[in-house]
Amino acid sequence: MHTKHPVLFVQGAGAGTHDQWDNKLVENLRRELGPDYEVHYPRMPDEADPDPILWKRAIVSELARLSGRVSLVGHSVGGSLLLKTLVEEDVKNPVEGLFLLAAPSWDEDQWDFDDLKLPPDSADRLAFVPEIFLYHSRDDDVVPFSHLALHGARLPRATLRPFDGRGHQLGNDLADVAQDIRSGKGA
């Protein structure tokens, strides 16, 4: 029996995000990846007002249900919390790659939230992740484009993928992300 490659997609925050916004990203990613991949899209607890501790627990719990090398995709605050989980928790799964979409960095004046800041040695703690990709559109009206460079400085081996004209939801087009996920499989 052929096993599908698991992908865990962690949604962004905000009321209705799971069913009204990020579901479109997930549908597109599933279509772009095709039948060899299984995209898991759990509902995060209290999406309107996320608690970092509860989201980290939910992410660890979801990972525990998956087997094989997992590709991890996180959008917006979900990307930040996925990154924080990988840096701070003992993740048992082998990770194929980390793909962060419009993820906020939490060390800029208006985005100063201590519970989401990453430790200075984050890059070292992520050594077990073979590939890291960061995607952001210059016209993002939710998370400033400058956050891509902040993450890039913190994670020097990450591949940065800047876009134009795709907004915070990246135009609901994750073909680039799917290509990067597939390239990790040698496909």
Secondary structure as UniProt FT lines:
FT   STRAND          5..10
FT   TURN            15..16
FT   HELIX           17..21
FT   HELIX           22..33
FT   TURN            35..36
FT   STRAND          37..40
FT   TURN            45..48
FT   HELIX           52..64
FT   STRAND          70..75
FT   HELIX           77..88
FT   STRAND          95..101
FT   HELIX           109..111
FT   HELIX           114..116
FT   TURN            120..121
FT   HELIX           122..125
FT   TURN            126..128
FT   STRAND          132..137
FT   TURN            138..139
FT   HELIX           146..154
FT   TURN            156..157
FT   STRAND          159..163
FT   TURN            167..169
FT   HELIX           170..172
FT   HELIX           175..184
FT   TURN            185..186
//
